[in-house]
Amino acid sequence: MAGGITLPHSEVLRIVGVRKRYGQVQAVDGIHLTIEPGGIFGLLGPNGAGKTTTLEMIEGLRRPDEGEIRYGEWDLQHHQKVARERFGVQLQTSAFFELLRVEETIDLFASFYARTLPREELIERFELQEKRTAYVQNLSGGQRQRLAVAVALVNDPEVVFLDEPTAGLDPQARRNVWDAVRHLRDEGRTVVLTTHYMDEAEALCDRLAVMDHGHILDEGSPQELIQRHQPGAMIEMDPSVPIPDDLQLPALERIQRDAIATALVTQKLDETLAGLANWAHEREVPLTGLRTRTATLEDVFLHLTGRSLRD
Amino acid sequence: MKQLFMVTGALLRTLLRNRQALFWTFFFPVLLMVVFGFLGNSSFKLHLLVAGGGSPAEQRIVQAFKKIPYFQVQTKGRSAAVHLVKVGQADAVLVLPKDAAAPPWKASLIYNSSNLQTAQQTVSAVESAAAQINLAFTGRPAVLAVQAKAASGSRSSSFLDFLLPGILALMAMQNSLFGVAGSLTRWKEKGVLRRFLATPLRPLQFLGGVVLYQLVFGLLTSAVIVAIAMLALNANVYLPILPLLIVVVVGMAAFLSLGFVIAGISRTEEATLPIINVISFPMMFLSGVFFPVTTLPPFLRAIVHYLPLTYLVDGVRGLMSGQYAPWSPQVGGDILALAAWFLVLAVISTRTWRWE
């Protein structure tokens, strides 16, 4: 941005006891969240966890059945205009008019706001220069996603909401989106995103809330969550290795099984590993696919929900 | 207002880029007009054959008949000519006596008698032509000379002239229903609407933009169809612009509200199209688009009379045929009835409308 740069000043977002029900389904079941200004806040959870509904209630697209959403001093249910003017939104299915050109789409959305960023800056920033006159229908998945984020920024928002910003993108395109998201934070904006990719949450988010079945299971930085729920290390092997449930090994905390691996969770990797080696040697059990690793968010999620995100 | 116009402008732009949609918008109306325009072509001429074996008399008589505009005259051999008349390819054959040199000539007229009306027209036309020719040949002053003159500005009404207003009304209905119900359910499904709702653009501004776009599009396509009908297909209609505009806009408003009702009820675009067809097909065939409502059985007429398309067809046709004076009570009645439909449907649509 040329000239005097005014960084956006975002406020604290408070979600207090918010519930939302669709028919028989309690999509969001009384959540409390405080999202501090600045930084990237992630809502992590499987499909159907209630992430999108939570996001859309904050954005003002859905009305909570119960509870309160505050942005700074404003109660957003009574000051929807505040949310619409100051928030930037990329929806999970950000569909635009298929036969409108990229630059026309940006102009159209810019015309709705009092305060806007220059179109050229957005086009450059999201590398849409070559596609500026292309119809939306002719954009690739990555280009569409970049346009969606560009449009989310058109009003120079204080808070940017990104719903599954990298869903369906190839690895290169995902990394481009990550860079763009970090750039948003570095400009002083608050970014709130949802994802069901663990690596994305770990690589991108400063703070995370893990959601499942409409509840927030825990909240913290990725490192805090790992420390809290899955300190130590994992010894993994193929599920075909006959590990009994009542296996006794030094420092072994518990055994986790899923379709891909059987994992021994331990606080002292060396002791458990030595014990496992002895056990296997005595019984002549081949430890197929043996490997060790430190815990990740994936393990945290498994611990919190009892199931894998891969399901 | 600026936001509303931006939405309208964007939609008009996307429409102009949608070649396929544009093509189908014009294809059926034009096809209908061309097909029915030819069918109902009423520039009526009697097809008269003269069988005189190439005699000088034949030539003089052919010359005389050719001066009369409603005859299409041809010479033919006698048996071939009679055959053509029998199979209905010509209306009559005038058979001259062989070797007719000097008048008077005694000719016989052999005509196709399958259609009583045509046969009578043919015979009396040839007889009166013969009387004229006699006068011209003999040069005797007539006791009563009648000179026929066309009333200036008189129009013949072809089937195309009847059909064109019906097609305009039909297009107003179809474009409004598909434009609103079709597009809105598609945008709902794809999340286009939600994205707009997350901006300061107010829902009514967005819907206003859609309505304005539909009105502009509807009026432009109507103008194009009228131009094609009048310039390329020789349609002969009155165009009292202001009353026509009012009738059409109020009619479109009624069908746009109906479109919003359907868009509110239906969840997916796939479900929308059959609903539109169920509603629009009966009206398309019963409301007088292709044939007058008066040809329907009375019990059906009683129902059809109150359908919105019936009023729209009646108003547009009344004005374009010249049957209704521009500000006549009949036109006012149609406008009021359409306005009532608009109000009722608009109220229903606010109840059924859902943003998702």
Interface residues (C-beta under 8 A of the other chain):
Chain A: E56 E59 G60 L61 K81 R84 E85 F87 V89 L91 Q92 T93 S94 A95 F96 F97 E98 L99 L100 E104 D107 L108 F109 S111 F112 Y113 A114 Y135 V151 N155
Chain B: K2 Q3 M6 V7 A10 L11 R13 T14 R17 N18 W187 K190 G191 V192 R194 R195 L197 A198 T199 P200 L201
